[in-house]
Amino acid sequence: MDLLCQIANKNCQLVLDSFGNAWSGGLGGPALLAGWYDCAQGWFITYPRIRTFLHTEPFTKAEPGLFVVANGNPTGFDWKNLAGRKIAFYENWFTDPGCIRRYSDMIEGSSLREEDKVIKPTTEEVIEAVQSGEAGAAFVSRDLSDVVQALQQVSPYLDRCTLGGASLMCRKDSHLPNWWNPAWRRLLNSPRHEEFCDRIDTIYNRFGQSSAEFCLTR
């Protein structure tokens, strides 16, 4: 972010806040709607969010979702049949029950009952819910590496959860994208962007992730 602001000759400040103040329960969060800050950083572009907020151009590729279960799949979970199954979700993440509904052509029981939605506020609790049997599986995104590593993938990657990668999520009346997007395009077409991608391979490779999963140019 600092580099983009330098390119655009803007004075930017990063404010730390909880996810729920930007987006909560499928609705815009109170802080972002009230203008406590201009935008929220790193939010994937999704169907519900574009109805409420304006997004900058994405600076990563979109992330797929996947079903994961306890190692060994002790309950014989079949991701194509969710009827009567409890599914764990990471709260306010884009791999939500709404995404699963978009797979009605592939998944039986894709419209989960409320009592079958196990919503957890931390990834640690998502893992515990699956390992304890509270949920038969979790539906998470590939970039939640702690969950993906602790559990067993039982579905292919599913790509109907997002419309685009990570971006800045702003109020509809925000002018920030007007200067952010041109600055981002300049960075994207520069050697500095490739340096950032190389760093991803160095830093995140131990989690089984690579720049090919994130970088738009790879």
N, C-alpha and C positions, 0 to 999 in steps of 0.2 A: 504494500500500500504506500509506503513512504516514497518508493521510487516513482510510482505513478503520479503522486502529488508533486514531486520535484519536476517531472516532465511537464506537468500542466501548470507549474508555478503557482501551486495552491498551498495554503497552510492548513494541514489536516491534523486532527487529533483523534486518537483511538480511545474509545470509552468501553470499559468492560461492563457487561450486564448479563442477566440471565436470558436464556433462550426465550422463555415465556413472555418476556417484555417486548419481543419482536414478533413472535408468532406463537399462538397457544390454542390448542383444541380446534384447529382448522380455521382459526380467525386471526385477524391482525392483532398484534400485541399492543397494550396501552401506551407503552413508551414511544414506539415508532409512530403510531397513529397520532400521538399528541405532539410529535416534533421534538422530543427530548434530544434526539440526534438526527442527523440528516438521513442516514441509511444504516442498515445492518449488513455486516460483511459475511460473505461465505455461504449465502443461502441459495440452494438449488432452485431452479425455476420449475414450478409445478402448476398444475391446472388451478387449484384453489388460490394460490398466491398471486397469480397474474390478474385475478379478478379484483384483488384488493390493493396490490402494490405494483409499482413500476420497477423493472429490473434493468440493470446495466447489461451490456453484452457479457456472456459467460467467459470466465477466465480458466475454466477447466472443462474437460469432457463430462458428460452426464454419467452418473453412477447407477449401476443396475441394482436391483433387489434380488434376494435369494432366501430360500427357506433353509434353516439350520435346525438340527436336532441334537439330543444328547448322543455322545459317541457310541457307535454300535446300533443306533436307531432302535432302542429297546421296545418301543411301542409299535414298531412297524409303520411309522408315519408315511403316508402317501400324499405328496404335495398337490396332486391333482384331485384329491377328494378331501375337502375340509369339513364336510358335514359332521357336526357334533364335536369337532376338534377345537380346543382352546389354543389360541395363537398369541404369543407375546410380541409386543411392539415397544420400541424406544419412543418415549413421549415426545411429541412435536416433530418427529423426524418424517421425512418424505415417504419412507416405506411404511405406509399407514393402511388401515382397512380400506380406504378409498382406492388405493392402488390395486389391491387384490380384486376389487369389484370389476376392474377393467379387464380381468381375465375370465369373464364368464364363459367365453368360448372354449376355455381350456381347463378351468377348475370348477368342479362340482362343489356347491356350497360356497361360492366366492363372496356372497353377501353374508358376512358373519353376523350372528346374533350378538347383542350387546354383552350377554353373559359369557361369550366365547372370546371377547377381546381382553387380553391381559396387558394393560398399559403400565409400563415401568418408567420411573424418572431417571434411572441410571442404567448404563450398559451392564454394570455388575449385577443389577437386579434382573435384567433380562436373562443373563446367563444362569442365574440361580433359579429363576422360574422354570427354565427348561430342564435343568439338571435335577431339580427336585420333583418334577412331574406336575407342577402347577399348570404348566402349558405343555402341549405335545410338541410344539415347535416354536421358533421365532421367525418373523419375517423382518429382515434387516438389509441394510445396504452393504455393498462390498467394502466401503471405506471404514466401517466399524470393525476394525481389524481385531480388537480384543475379543469381540463376540465370535467372529468368523474363525479365529484360531482356537477358541475354547470349545467350540461345538463342531458338528459335522454337517457339511453342505449336502443337501439331498435333492436340490432342484438345479436346473440350469440358471444362468443369469437371466433376469426378467427386466425388460427395458421400458415398461409403460408407466413408470412412476414419475418421471420428470419430462419436462419439455426442453431442458438445457442444463448445463453444468452450474457450478457455483458462480455467484454474482453478488453485486451489491443490491439489496432489496430496499427500495425507497418509497416514500409517499408518492402518490400520483402527481402531486403538484411540485415535485422536486425538480430543480434544474441541474442537479449534480451530474446525471448521465450525459448532459450536453458537453461537459469538458472531460469527464472520465472516459467515455468511449473512444474519443480520438487519441487520448493519451495511452489507453490500453492497446490500440492498434499500432501505435508507434513502438511500444515495448514488444508486442507480439512479433513484429517484423525485424527485431534487433538481435544482435548476439547475446545481449543480457538475458533474453528469455530462454535461450538454449542453456545458458549457465544455470538458471534456476532449475530447469528440467534435469540437468546433470546432477544437481544437488539432491533432487528427489531420489534418484537412483542410489546415491550415497547414504542418505539419511533413512529412507523408508524401506530399503531393500530387505532389511532384517525382518520386516513384517510381511514379506511376500508381495509387496507392492512395487510398481515400477512407473517410470515416467510415461510409458506408453498408455497407462490407464488414466492419467491425469492431463497430460500436455496436449493441447490442441494441434500442435505441429508434429506429433509423433503417432 
